[in-house]
Amino acid sequence: MEDTKKCPYCGEEIKAVAKKCIHCGEWLEEEHKVIPEANNASYAEVPNSENKRNDGKIEVNFLDSPISPYAIILFYLAMFFNFVSMIHSMELWRFGSEYESMIKFCNYVPEWLDILGSAVICVIFAYGLYAGMKKFPDPMTNLLKVNIVFYIILGILGTFVYLLSLQDNNFVVALVLLVGLFGIVVSVKISIKFINNYRNNLQRYGWYLILFIVGEPILDFILTFMEPGSTSCIVIPLIIFGIDYLYFKILYDLFY
């Protein structure tokens, strides 16, 4: 018969050589420490020997968050809305009738709904990041709260701009640009913290966040100067879609 012992945390029988309880999930060795949340309601598992390197960076491949069970749904919804946005940007109707069925399908999703849907998904992921980071030594609470508010404001502004056809209103355009610049500053600050303090998926998310929040607006700006129907009007939206894929894929990997 295999030797057993009782878990000091939950009292259940486990193997004598066990390093971690299979019932309650607690680590039984000193080399694994737990960091309590602010409310002491639960704990974040951060093994010293496995997750932390000599440079002090913590390896994070997964964030436990309330949105984790829905990450795969959010990813595919994000890809759907970004695909529709790409088709709208390409103006495929200029290239012939062979794209008619794709154009007709995407026209069922108006641009305001496309923007609103994308914004809602970004808000949910931003909340997931805020909730998941609570278990770490530096939860960046205020910065991640501001990030949530940014996506809410940007989504509302973008939706009303298209609903009310305010694309040519200089005041509204300036307001959107101001909010966008504020969001870039916040996102870059978040990215720098993730890149400097963490490894693996969380660090990669920091790099992709910079690409998403800085690279995509630059390409959108360049697109406005392209001649409609030109090759650039096909290539640039494809690149933007690729950036969106990388961004939401790392979020999916981080939460799912």
Secondary structure by P-SEA (a helix, b strand, c coil): ccbbbbcccccccccccccccccccccccccbbbbbcccccbbbbbbcccccccccbbbbcccccccccaaaaaaaaaaaaaaaaaaaaaccccccccaaaaaaaaacccaaaaaaaaaaaaaaaaaaaaaaaccccccaaaaaaaaaaaaaaaaaaaaaaaaacccccaaaaaaaaaaaaaaaaaaaaaaaaaaaccccaaaaaaaaaaaaacaaaaaaaaaaacccccaaaaaaaaaaaaaaaaaaaaaaaacc
